[in-house]
């Protein structure tokens, strides 16, 4: 299996995850989208030294992963290429911020180290929340939720077609790469003399497939709106989930949950 086939397989796996039947999958796409946005907003609003408060925000992704039935390791595996970039954010902070914050044994922890850890945790938590949204909601349902929030139809349609087109293009690249290697066995990669014709054929083939894809979308009811994607009404359970999560985020953001738990443990 070449790299393109592996990428296509992972895209299809994400669609399979979104088609699950867990309790969280059954929630309305609008509720899940708003909850994700509220969680990200609450997470990034913490001060650069408020590490004790930020740690409590891990409760939402932990509980949500249990409700979705998706293993946490699946999230980190899917995000394995993005996580190093997130972890690299703030690596220079310890060199610029040398203000002593606390002492652990004989080691002084500076403000730069604390702010670096804060940036890393914020990035990881936000990625986990975003992954939960994508892994429990189809792209069509997400687009339908965006339209309910009156996001311009052109932007939403562009996002949907880009997502669909990426899968089409990756599939065509996988087929063409396999065909090339069958004609040139033992050759590593594609010879530079074939790059022009390869890209030209890829453009023509992907355009044809994209036209077929758009025609099939129209036959299934797509006419610029997404009423077909999430026809289920926003019920009381969805409202309670949204209100409960919003209340929990307020508590986690403004109440010192970790300090209260630590005080109980010390007692």
C-alpha positions in Angstrom: 0.0 0.0 0.0 1.5 3.3 -1.1 1.2 6.6 0.8 -1.7 7.8 -1.3 -3.7 4.7 -0.7 -2.9 5.0 3.0 -4.1 8.6 3.0 -7.3 7.6 1.2 -7.9 4.8 3.7 -7.6 7.2 6.6 -10.1 9.6 5.0 -12.5 6.8 4.5 -11.9 5.7 8.1 -12.9 9.2 9.3 -16.2 8.9 7.4 -16.7 5.5 9.0 -16.2 6.9 12.5 -18.7 9.7 11.8 -21.3 7.1 10.8 -21.2 5.5 14.3 -24.3 5.0 16.5 -23.1 6.1 19.9 -25.0 8.5 22.2 -22.7 11.3 21.1 -23.1 10.5 17.4 -26.9 10.8 17.9 -26.7 14.4 19.1 -27.7 17.1 16.7 -24.9 18.5 14.6 -25.7 22.1 15.7 -25.4 21.2 19.4 -22.1 19.5 18.8 -20.7 22.4 16.8 -21.7 25.0 19.3 -20.3 22.9 22.2 -17.0 22.5 20.4 -16.7 26.3 19.7 -17.6 27.1 23.3 -15.0 24.6 24.6 -12.2 26.0 22.3 -13.1 29.6 23.3 -13.0 28.6 27.0 -9.8 26.8 26.6 -7.8 29.5 24.8 -9.1 32.2 27.3 -7.0 31.0 30.2 -4.1 33.2 31.1 -0.6 32.2 30.1 0.3 31.1 33.7 -3.0 29.6 34.8 -1.9 26.0 34.4 -3.9 24.7 37.4 -7.1 26.0 35.8 -6.4 24.7 32.3 -5.7 21.1 33.5 -9.4 20.8 34.5 -10.5 21.4 30.9 -9.3 17.9 30.0 -12.5 16.5 31.6 -14.6 17.3 28.5 -12.6 15.4 25.9 -12.2 12.5 28.3 -15.9 12.2 29.0 -16.8 12.8 25.3 -14.5 10.1 24.1 -16.3 7.7 26.5 -19.7 8.8 25.2 -18.6 8.4 21.6 -17.0 5.0 22.0 -13.9 6.2 20.1 -10.5 5.2 21.7 -8.3 8.2 22.6 -5.4 6.5 20.9 -7.3 6.8 17.6 -7.4 10.6 18.1 -3.6 10.8 18.7 -2.9 8.4 15.8 -4.9 10.5 13.4 -3.3 13.7 14.6 0.2 12.3 14.6 1.4 14.8 12.0 -0.2 17.8 13.5 0.7 17.2 17.2 4.4 17.8 16.7 3.7 21.2 15.2 1.4 22.1 18.1 4.0 20.8 20.6 6.6 23.0 19.0 4.6 26.2 19.8 6.2 28.1 22.6 9.5 26.2 22.6 11.4 29.6 22.8 9.4 30.9 25.7 11.8 29.6 28.4 14.6 31.6 26.8 12.6 34.9 26.8 10.6 34.6 30.1 13.0 33.8 32.9 10.7 35.0 35.7 10.8 32.4 38.6 7.3 31.0 39.2 7.8 28.1 41.6 10.4 25.7 42.9 10.1 21.9 42.6 12.7 20.5 44.9 15.9 22.3 44.0 14.7 23.2 40.5 13.2 26.7 39.8 10.4 26.6 37.2 10.3 29.9 35.2 7.4 31.6 33.7 8.6 30.7 30.2 8.3 27.0 31.0 4.8 27.4 32.4 3.6 29.4 29.4 5.2 26.9 27.0 3.3 24.0 28.7 0.1 26.1 28.6 0.4 26.7 24.9 1.0 23.0 24.3 -1.9 21.9 26.4 -4.3 24.4 24.8 -3.3 23.1 21.3 -3.8 19.5 22.3 -7.1 20.1 24.0 -8.5 22.1 21.0 -7.3 19.4 18.6 -9.0 16.7 20.6 -12.3 18.7 20.7 -12.1 19.3 16.9 -11.4 15.7 16.3 -14.4 14.6 18.4 -16.6 16.9 16.3 -15.3 15.5 13.0 -15.3 11.9 14.2 -18.9 12.0 15.4 -20.5 14.2 12.7 -20.5 13.8 9.0 -19.2 16.7 6.8 -22.7 17.2 5.4 -24.1 17.5 8.9 -21.4 20.0 9.9 -22.2 22.1 6.8 -25.9 21.9 7.7 -25.1 23.2 11.2 -23.1 26.1 9.7 -26.0 27.1 7.5 -28.3 27.1 10.6 -25.9 29.6 12.0 -26.3 31.6 8.8 -22.7 31.1 7.6 -22.7 32.2 3.9 -23.8 29.4 1.6 -20.9 30.0 -0.8 -18.3 29.4 2.0 -20.0 26.3 3.3 -20.4 24.8 -0.1 -16.7 25.6 -0.8 -15.7 23.8 2.4 -17.8 20.7 1.5 -16.6 20.5 -2.1 -13.0 20.9 -1.0 -13.4 18.1 1.5 -14.9 15.9 -1.2 -12.4 16.9 -3.8 -9.5 16.0 -1.6 -10.7 12.4 -1.4 -11.2 12.3 -5.2 -7.8 13.7 -5.9 -6.0 11.4 -3.5 -7.8 8.4 -5.0 -6.8 9.4 -8.5 -3.2 9.9 -7.4 -3.2 6.4 -5.8 -4.5 4.8 -9.0 -2.1 6.7 -11.3 0.9 6.0 -9.0 0.2 2.3 -8.9 -0.2 2.2 -12.7 3.1 4.1 -13.1 5.0 1.7 -10.9 3.5 -1.3 -12.7 5.0 0.1 -15.9 8.3 1.0 -14.2 9.0 -1.7 -11.7 11.8 -1.1 -9.2 11.9 2.7 -9.8 11.6 4.8 -6.7 9.1 7.6 -7.1 8.1 9.2 -10.4 10.9 10.2 -12.8 11.1 14.0 -13.4 10.5 13.5 -17.1 7.0 12.2 -16.4 6.0 14.9 -14.0 4.3 17.2 -16.6 2.2 14.4 -18.2 1.4 12.9 -14.7 0.1 16.3 -13.4 -1.9 16.9 -16.6 -3.5 13.5 -16.5 -4.3 14.0 -12.8 -6.0 17.3 -13.5 -8.1 15.9 -16.3 -9.1 12.7 -14.4 -9.9 14.5 -11.2 -12.0 17.1 -13.1 -14.0 14.3 -14.6 -14.4 12.6 -11.2 -15.4 15.9 -9.6 -18.1 16.5 -12.2 -19.5 13.0 -11.5 -19.3 13.7 -7.7 -21.2 16.9 -8.1 -23.8 15.3 -10.3 -24.3 12.5 -7.7 -24.7 15.2 -5.0 -27.4 16.9 -7.0 -29.2 13.6 -7.6 -29.3 13.0 -3.9 -30.9 16.4 -3.2 -28.1 18.9 -3.0 -29.1 22.3 -4.4 -26.9 24.7 -2.4 -28.5 23.9 1.0 -28.1 21.0 3.4 -31.6 20.1 4.6 -31.0 16.5 3.6 -27.9 16.1 5.9 -29.5 16.4 9.4 -33.2 16.3 9.0 -33.8 15.3 12.6 -35.2 18.1 14.8 -33.2 19.7 17.6 -34.9 18.0 20.6 -34.8 18.4 24.3 -31.8 16.0 24.8 -29.7 18.1 22.4 -30.7 21.3 24.3 -29.8 19.7 27.7 -26.5 18.5 26.3 -25.7 22.0 25.0 -26.8 23.8 28.2 -25.0 21.3 30.4 -21.8 21.6 28.5 -22.0 25.4 28.5 -22.6 25.4 32.2 -19.7 23.0 32.8 -17.3 25.1 30.8 -18.3 28.2 32.8 -17.6 26.3 36.0 -14.3 24.9 34.7 -13.2 28.3 33.5 -14.1 30.5 36.4 -14.1 28.1 39.4 -10.9 26.8 40.7 -11.8 23.1 40.4 -8.3 21.7 40.6 -7.5 23.7 43.7 -10.7 22.6 45.4 -9.9 18.9 44.6 -6.4 19.4 45.8 -7.7 20.9 49.1 -10.0 17.9 49.6 -7.2 15.5 49.0 -4.9 17.3 51.4 -7.6 17.2 54.1 
